[in-house]
Amino acid sequence: MKKMHKLLKEINEITLKMEEQYPELYEHLDENPLTIPINPHPHLDTNVFSDYLESLKTLLQNHIDKHLK
């Protein structure tokens, strides 16, 4: 359970950073395919949240590399 709590905390931190520092990126988060479950009752475990966190990190880093350098 600690790992899940840590993942959720990191997800919250990175989305808050996007909201505050990169609003142009934040407004498109709901378009991320990983946020849209395919089935009505998705199984959410640490692997799913870990993958989502990595996708957020990649999205942010790509945005920074592309637009701010």
C-alpha distance (Angstrom), angle and dihedral (degrees) to the residues before:
residue distance angle dihedral
M1 . . .
K2 3.81 . .
K3 3.78 90.4 .
M4 3.81 91.3 52.8
H5 3.80 90.5 48.9
K6 3.81 90.6 50.0
L7 3.80 91.6 49.2
L8 3.79 92.7 49.5
K9 3.78 90.6 48.3
E10 3.82 91.6 51.6
I11 3.81 91.6 46.8
N12 3.77 89.6 51.3
E13 3.80 92.1 48.4
I14 3.78 95.2 49.8
T15 3.80 94.0 45.7
L16 3.81 89.8 49.0
K17 3.80 89.4 50.6
M18 3.80 89.5 51.0
E19 3.79 91.6 48.3
E20 3.79 94.2 49.7
Q21 3.80 102.6 34.8
Y22 3.81 104.8 24.0
P23 3.82 108.4 29.9
E24 3.80 91.0 159.8
L25 3.80 87.8 63.3
Y26 3.79 96.8 38.1
E27 3.79 93.6 58.8
H28 3.82 89.5 62.7
L29 3.79 97.7 51.3
D30 3.78 92.7 99.1
E31 3.80 87.5 61.4
N32 3.79 92.1 61.2
P33 3.84 107.0 114.5
L34 3.78 91.1 -140.1
T35 3.80 90.2 65.3
I36 3.79 93.6 56.4
P37 3.81 112.4 75.5
I38 3.78 115.9 -146.8
N39 3.78 97.7 -149.6
P40 3.80 125.7 49.5
H41 3.84 95.4 -117.4
P42 3.79 107.1 34.7
H43 3.76 120.6 -170.0
L44 3.80 106.8 -118.1
D45 3.77 116.6 -164.8
T46 3.78 138.0 147.7
N47 3.80 91.3 -80.6
V48 3.79 92.1 56.8
F49 3.79 92.9 48.0
S50 3.78 92.0 43.9
D51 3.80 90.6 53.0
Y52 3.78 90.5 47.8
L53 3.80 91.8 50.4
E54 3.79 90.9 50.6
S55 3.80 90.3 49.8
L56 3.82 90.0 52.5
K57 3.78 91.4 49.6
T58 3.79 91.3 49.3
L59 3.78 92.2 46.6
L60 3.79 91.9 51.2
Q61 3.79 94.2 45.2
N62 3.81 92.3 48.3
H63 3.78 90.0 49.8
I64 3.79 91.9 50.2
D65 3.80 92.3 46.6
K66 3.77 93.8 47.7
H67 3.79 102.6 39.8
L68 3.73 109.3 23.6
K69 3.77 105.5 41.0
